[in-house]
Amino acid sequence: MPAKRALITGITGQDGSYLSELLLTRGYEVHGIVRRVALEDPENRLTRLAGLLPSLHLHAGSVESYASVHRVVDAVRPDECYHLAAQSFVSYSFDDEFSTLHTNINGTHYLLASLQTLTPQCRVYFAGSSEMFGWAEEAPQSEKTRFHPRSPYGISKVAGFHLTRNYREAYGMHASNGIMFNHESPRRGFEFVTRKITAGVARILAGRSRELRLGNLDAQRDWGHAREYVEAMWLMLQQPKADDYVIATGACHSVREFAERAFARVGLDYRDYVRSDPGFYRPAEVNILRGDAFHAHRVLGWKHSIGFEDLVREMVDADCAALGVGARSHSGD
């Protein structure tokens, strides 16, 4: 039997790299859409995929162009497609809401339309976000919680969610939505608050910085590990029927708590280094985002196993190692 063929948009990102590893271990032929500039500068732009490149099939293209997406889908004819590409930094979406909406909504529509036309039997995954809930009217949030996004990014993800569900209902496509709560790792981009914290800890330990400026320290999020969350993506496309799933740990922690744990990992008190800067606050803050993944537990058999403490520890240790400084803990581990 020939290997299953998977197409990943956003393959160069955190989730794309972990998903590529997972699919390769399961015997897939893995294809990805990347910008041409990335192919021309792989040492700087494909770092997360460095060890995988000989096993991957990368195609120059952009989800912002229907012709480009159509061409790649026609060439690959995937059995499964994972749509991870997006402008995903929430704060930036306020600065340039037009490009965020264009990329995230039109890119999703272009991909779904191309798949429906060229390979309608392809199973499709759309990467939704807890930001779709925004000003949530209940906690925890489940698949039945009403969406109330509070950012252009959240709005774009709600539109992508409904587009995906509409292609499922109108055309019978096996198209599933994963409403992913925050998931982190040492591969997270430096613009995200968790990586900003752990990289900041490493820089302070290395003597390269004296302080770390953050936004709302009391903002609370449900943080899991990206390596486990991509497993849930794959499980969704193995089900007989497509559906929508919340993927989360069910536990909430504040930015302050993340910073406290990260600095404690190297024997420092976060209060000596962290400053709350109103310039980093969002124009519209969200409520507590905490997910209820019971549906995923019951149908997919998915559960997280990497806890908050282990996640913070792994990220701090990786950033310290990258700067050649040793993370030291006073907790005895």
PyMOL commands that set and color helices and strands:
alter all, ss='L'
color gray80, all
select helices_A, chain A and resi 14-25+36-40+42-45+47-49+53-55+66-76+90-95+97-118+130-132+152-171+193-205+226-236+255-265+270-272+278-280+294-300+308-322
alter helices_A, ss='H'
color red, helices_A
select strands_A, chain A and resi 5-9+29-34+57-60+80-83+123-129+175-180+183-184+212-214+220-221+224-225+244-247+253-254+274-276
alter strands_A, ss='S'
color yellow, strands_A
deselect
rebuild
show_as cartoon
